[in-house]
Amino acid sequence: MRSCVLTYTAVLSSFVVVTAHTPGATADKKAKPKTAAPVAPPKKPTPQPAAKPATAVALSPSRTALTRVRFKLQSRWKRTGAHRAFIAAYKFQRIPALFKVDRDRMPLSEAKRIAGMKKPALETVPVAVIARALFVLEMEAKADAKAFRAALNPHKVKHGEREVDLYPDIEAQVADFRELYDVPCRGDVTREGANWPPAYKCTEPPERVTLEPTAFVTLKSPLTSARPLTDSDGPSTKKPDPDHGLASARKNALKKRDTVPLPDEAVAKMPTQFCVKGGGCYGNYAQIVSALYSGAKATESLPVFCAPEKLAAAKTSETAKETDVWDHTKVTCSTNWTDTLGGWFPWLKDGEPAAAPKTGELPPFACVGNPKLLDHVVVPSGGDQKGFHCRRRIFRILSQRAPKSQQDINAQNANMCLEMRQQTWGERYPDVNQVYQKWCTGKLTGPGYPPPPKDKSKCAPLKERPDGSFEIPPLPFMSLSREEMLYFFGHQELFCRADRPGLTHFLDNDFGNDAKWAPSFTCGLSRGLLEGGPFEEGVQLCAITPHIGEFGRLRGLDDLDTRGRLHCWKYNRPTCEEVSADKNERERLDSIVRSNVFDTFDAFREFRRTRNAAVWGLKDPKEVEKIAAWQDEIDYSDSLKDEGTFGVKDFCRFVDGSKTKIRCGYTKQTMSQWYELHKEETPEGCTRGICARGAYKRG
């Protein structure tokens, strides 16, 4: 073992000397070569006992013996003078840095210093550093950025024997920085500190949490991708046989619904002044836009919401007229819809619904200004005033939190059913909801009662009193006008039922007192509740057929067919006498068309889906399954299965600057339709990167 160590030391010593005298070891060839440190002659080896044969260690299975050998080897491998000489002689030459980079900082002063460097010195600056400096100048000193960009283009640097223009690389990195760190803002931006990456803030005031009559969901963490769904078989290719007379009747019915306003929508006296709270009053939409939106152009189509305020000496008696309580001569306008609710706010800070507004607290009518939006929807005549549409708020929407689970959906359905149950049966059975809640929670059992639901989320979340009864407080309904409904929900289907106490029984919906429309409608109901509700001959409904976007004009649809619309209609279900008629009469009356409340609505919807005029004349709605959707004919290959008809169905969008508050309930199509419906709006409330409105213009 000792002979091996001595031999290695001798070889190492000779190698050190040779390396120290090798040409090229120093930069100057004429300089004298450095000599290695003198190597001390090896000492006389100390006599040691004879080592055991190597085979003794190899054959020994004892771990102690192996450990002893390793320790001996490690103790003899120590740094000697030869090692130190080798390390001192074999040194790499240091190359001085051409430009010192502070990776964690890029103040404006440093960006300006780099921008002021001349060409030879600027060539030593890395491309990434130049891009940082140019981006900082773009954000904080636009004039310097313009001059620096002009001096940089082109930015040629020698690489060997050729010149390379690095300006495209700089521009690409600046574009990346702009995507990552830029903040869209109508005013100036300010920077927090001088660190890199930079943190910019917008000086414009932040928007409130929401502008829509739908609550938000707060997430614990940012969203993650979902697993793609699998596809399924497509529809049949067999052609249906349409009835042209039925097609004409449906088209005429749709046209009539869209052009006739409801009698209770008309405002008793139109306002003549449009005012800003704490400011002046103006005469038209263009003037109020300039007053509300700082720096906005008169041609911009921005949303303005207005509502009247109570008179100073308002008469609050039950017999008082609307004009005795509310000031009809002028309305107060805002960019925020919730400011027009008379001081009531639909949700608490955590997104939970607030308590119901008091009677007479909500303003009875509203004026909406947004010309480009109204180009995308169909509204009946009337209500026009100085660039605004003013109508009474006869459509009620229940304030509720966006659901996070099936239990949340069940609870919301239970709340809505409280309202519908009270409307339908409350006149005859005032305690109908008390009885239902006792049964639902398992407190009412016995003969004649079916088992209560196992999932108690299907029972309304009511407070139980000490006597066992349940407290049923008024629900927080907010009221909207027709134009407000189309602004907020014009991208999706929405169904409304007439608010009519008690069961309605009469033979015809078009004669005498029965022709009167209901004073208000409850919206946001399940379609199944309207189709399978109690037996009523007279039905009054409203429904939104959504705006479908500009892509709808590609084939088969004209401009009018693509617009969103809120149409209301009366319908008579077959009476007991009609259903009891002889066979021939019953077959004539009790047809698919006559018994389907949403017949015309569905025909128009399927016409949009298929771009095939034959669906207008189909007697049996099931026949539409034989017609393929037009998207299936033009869609590109979708390997992830998340874009097609059978892909992901539920989408969400962010509602403020954070990435933890979202509003859900969209499909891929309604998501794009929402942005197209509001595409004319200028970006606002973008202080944290996600705009409150105007995101369409950002792409």
C-alpha positions, 0 to 999 in steps of 0.5 A: 500500500505504501509503495502505491502512495509513493509512486503516485506522489512522484508522478504528481510532482513531475506533472506539476513541474511540466504544467508550470513550464508549458507554453501558453500558461501565461498571457505573455510568451516572453515572460519567464515561466513560473516555477513550481514551489520546491518539492520536499524530498520524501522522508525515509519511510518508517519501518512498518509491520508487514501488511496482510495479504489483499486476499484476506480483506477481499475474502473476509465478509466482516464489515469491520474489516472493510471499514478498517481498510477504508479508514487507512486509505482516507488517512493516507490521502492527505494534501501534501506540498506536491498537491499545493504546487499543482493547485498553484500552477494550474490556474484559469485566467480570469476574464473581466466582466464587460458590464456589471449587471444587478439582477434584482434592480432596474431603477429609472436612473440606471435605465437612463444611464444605459440609454445614454451610452454610446455605441461601442460601450452599448455593445458590451451590455447584454440584450436582456439588460437593454430590454429591461432598460427600454421597458422601464423607459416605456413605462416611466419616461416615454420621451426617453424610450422613443429616443432610445428605440430610435438609437437602437434600431439597428443594434449591430454587434460583431460576432467573429467576422460578421455583424448581427442585428440584435434589435429584433431580440431586444424588441421580443424581450420588451414585448414579453415584459409588456405582457408580464408587467404592464398594467392597462390604465387610462391614466398614468402608472406608478412604480413601487420601488426599483426592484426587478421584476417591477410592480406598477399600479394604476392611478385611476380609482379601483372599481367596486367588486361587481357591476352585475346582479350576480354574486361572486365566488371567492377561491382559496387559490388560483384555478387549475386545468380540468381533465378533458371530457370524452366525445360521443356520437353525433346526431343522425343525418336523416332529413326532417319534413317541415310544415311551411304553414307552421314555420310562418306562424312561429316567425310571426309570433316571434316578431310580435313578441319582440315589437310590443312592450308590456303596458306596465313598462311605460314610465309615467313621466319621462325625465328631462335632466340627467345628473351626476351625484355631487355634480351638475345636470346634463341634457343627453347621453353624450354630455353625461358620458363626458362628465362621468368618464374622465378623458372619454371621447364623445363617440365611445359607447360606455355604460351609464345607469340612471335612476330617480331619487325620492322627493324631499316631501315624498308621500308614502301612503298606500294611495300615493302615486309614483310621481308623488314619491319619486322625482320624475323630472331628473335622474341621477346617473353613475357608471356603477349599476348598484348606485341606482338601487336607492342605497341598498346593496344586493350582497355583503362583502363576502358575497353572501346575499343581503337582507331584502330591501324595504318596501318602496326602497328601490327606484321604480324605473331606470334609464340605460345608456349604451348605444353600441350595446343596444345595437346588439339587442332587439327592444320594442319601441318607446322609452327613448329619451335623450340617448337613453332607454327609460322603462319601469323595473318590472323584472325581479332577480333574486340576489344570491351567491354563485354556487360552489357545489351541488349543495349550494345549487340545491339551497338556491333552488329551495329559496326560489321554490319558497317564492313560487310556492307562496305565489301559487298556493299561498292565497289558499294555504298561507302556511304552505311553506311552514308545512313544507319545511317541517316535512322537508326537515323530517319533523312532519311524518305519518300516513299520507306523507312521503319520506323527506329528502335525505339531502337536507340541502334541498330544504331552504336554510330557514331559522327555526323558532322555539315553537318549532315553526320556521321564520320565512323572511322576505327574499332579497329580490332586486328589480331591473328594467328590460334594458338592464336585463339585456345588459347583464343577461343578454348573453344567455338564456333566462326565463321569467314567470309572471307574478300572479297570486293563486292558481289561474283558471280561465278559458282564454288569455286574450279577452276581457280582464284576463288579457291584462298582463301581470305587473311584474315577473320573477326571473332566473327560474328553472325552465322545468319549473315553468313547463311542469308547474301546476295546471294553469290554463293561462300562462304568461312568460318572458325569456331571453334569447341570447345575443350569439355574436358576430360569428353567427353571420357566417352563414344562414343568419342575418343581422337581426337573427344574431341579436339578443332579445327579451320577448314576453308572451301569453299562452293557454294550456289545453283546458279540461274541457278541451282535453276531454273532447272526442278523439278527433278534436283532441288530436287537433288540439292536444298536439305537440305544438299546443302543449309546448309552452316554449315552442316558438322559443325553441324553434328560433334557438334550434334555427340558430344552432343548425342554420337550417330554416327547416327547423321552423316547421318541425312539429315534433321537437325531437326531429331537430336531433336529425339536423347536425349543428353548423359548428360541427360542420366547420369546426377544426380538429379538437384533440383535447375535446374541450371546444366541441359540442360535447366538451366542457360546459361550465366556464367562469370569468374573473370579476375584479383585479384578483385571480381568486374571485370568479363568476361562473355559470357560463358555457364557452359560447356564452363566455364569448358572447358576453365579451362581444356584447360588451366589446365597445367598453373601454378598459377600466378597473385594471389596477391589478391586471384583470379589468372590471370591464373592457377586457375585449379591447385587450384581446 
